Amino acid sequence: MERIKVKRLYTYGQFEFEKTMKALNYPSEICFDTNQFTSHESLSKFYIQNLDYLDLGDGFLVTLDDMLLMNCKHIGVTFSRLREKHLNIYIRSWLHGQKEELEHVCLLASRINWEEVVPYNKEIVLKGLKYTTVPADVERLFYCSVPETDGKRVVTIKGGYDIKRKDGRLMTIVLQNDWPWFEILPDNALLHVLRSMEELSLIMFSLISNRSKTLTISANFKPENDLKVLYAREFTFELHLANRDGIEFSLYDRRLRNRSSGRLPIVDLSHFVFSTVQADQYRKIDELIEYKESKGWTARQYLLHFLDILHQPDVYFYYRDPSFSADSVSKTMKGVTVKRLCTYGEFEFEKTMKALNHPSEIWFDIDPFTSHESLSKCYIQNLDYLNLAKGFMVKLDDLLLMNCKNIGAYSRLREKHLNIYIRSWLQGQKEELEHVCLVGHRVYCGEVDPFNKEIVLKGLKYTTVPDDVERLFYCSVPDTDGKRVETIKGGYDIKRKDGRLVTIVLPDDWPWSEIIMFSLISNRSKILTISTNLKLENDIKVLYERDFTFDLQFLNDNVIDFNLYDSSLRSCHLPTMDLSHFVFSTVQVNHLRPNEIEYKESKGWTARQYLLHFLDILHQPDVFFYYRDPSFNADCVSKTMKGVKVKRLCTYWEFEFEKTMKVLNYPSEIWFRINQFTSHESLSKFYIQNFDYLMLDNGFLVTLDDLLLMNCKHILVQYSRLREKHLNIYIKSWLRGQKEELEHVCLLSNQINWEEEVVPFTKEIVLKGLEYTTVPADVKRLFYCSVSDTDEKRVETIKGGYDIKRKDGRLVTIVLPDDWPWFEMYVWPNDQ
């Protein structure tokens, strides 16, 4: 550090104090975590220095004498022995004209009384002093000449007690009423800390006390979708985070786990006290976190708590166990607006609907109605959403009664009924209607028969939209996955006299798993299957591991896994063998929901033979290849995949990089979980390839030089060393005309401050010197990618952002979340 001026020194652990201070030329701002001093005399000599900033951690227990010695502008003490009378004396010393340089003091006392934290008593602290009480809702800004630990110089003071000195100078005392805290600032800095916390930690923090709840509310955390409440043995709250994971909070008590009789014990859940909260954040933690709540809250108390801290006006209510009666539901949900009711099993329909104040969105799993008359009364309600599962078989009369925006149902309808229904809309009925999805119960000789287009559209003027044309449809009501945007492929457009347009979609595809299993019977059945022109929604995913798996996604989210299985590959240690010649005895099929079928293949096919078979019958030119087990070497991969075009390679372990890339003919899309490269030179050679898609996981720490080398359409980096100034340089490189192929960049930085908190990117530095337009956060725009993401989606929803225009007119949007070091860059095509 020679010739470098150190303004502030932070230390963690023991160090050579005198030598270090001298070597650094005695910095004016000090933050000590551990007490470095061997005697109180040496500590006192340190206190009398004229420091601008002094922050003392847990290793110091400061007394009044210590405080009176300190001659600093800013003092922060984590633990002290000070009591109210000491604080009173300290305030008076300032009133007598001492501590002229003082700007701000923040003290936390170690005050524990019978295992309870005891706040300061205002009456003793301010005894004999003239003060003015400032209301708690009054906020004032205080300007510090010395920045605090996160670099801020402006502090928001809420309320407090003002004391004026004879010379007119003003002091404000702030005393928290639930903590032994004496200072002039606290809440603004604390709010910054809260907003830096992970969502799961923040919600668990809110459960500690009323004060922590209030602070959590002030952090203004909101989930992406509605709060889901699952009412069953475990009363569960489920919420989804923006563009990330989901969190579940489950109220658990073993008394509700009595399975001896096979039935749930009949209890009034509204008064039942839960002992434990189990929290789980998908893909974030491996195990459940348990929080023991000593206050003994009921489900209702937890529900109201979550509504408050998440700023939610309503909930989705999943009624999963009818053993709890409607009265119990009423007591638990009283005053809570239920937006959508989803039921599983029999329940007291009339009572429950009344108790929940007749939700506007309904999803019934089983028909709860005792007569068709009562069912008809339900149909004529003005509902926003109605989804009827297999327990209902809807007829034309039922459908004509429904007055809903969004309808989903199983039905007995035939083509002529659908024709009549379409005509009713064309005649001006069903004005509120947005979307109808009907699955007909049509089985002939054990085969499912699709609807006949000619009969459905008989007598109607329509325009055929090609199957490869995709259009986006916006629903005012979200579907079961919380989505409001549907992608319509093809269809038949019909226009009404008033100009309104309806699109009819009639899939001609049916029981995928049965058809594909049929194709395996013989060469004749394969030829017949090929003639049906089966096509996937997305690419074939090939998972190369112990079980060689084909993952197929058809239209309407029909997903099927075909798993090549053999018990001889299930040994504890995978045998090193040539899988390209291994004969699999069994095909296991899993269609959408767990429904495993075993098919015994007598011909003794290898994985390669199955692969070529699937490529033929599904008319696929290439595959996504997931390399999940390095025990199979590159030679084995080469024999199995020879002649097969691999579009995307996804790897999870170490593997023979050069050999594997060569045998797969250098895929254009790459997803690496672990860094395979032995030198930075080989890594740099890799970066300069012209990839369509490059995703680098935790094993890579990408620098600016790395990023500038990449010549890809789509870049996603899980961890990087990039800071704001680097992102600024990268944006400017694009503005100068580089990275012409670029469409989308997504970077996550490992930005951690001294207190090990995650720090979001600072917009002012990222966009420094750039002319941009701020797009409001509530404005949503759709961005079309030429390359699909990890979930096979090509359409991204951009919320807000900052638009920058290049000289040639091309537009880029920068997105910087304010709670995470996340950077996204979307380069709009000229025609979007």
Disulfide bonds with the S-S distance in Angstrom:
none
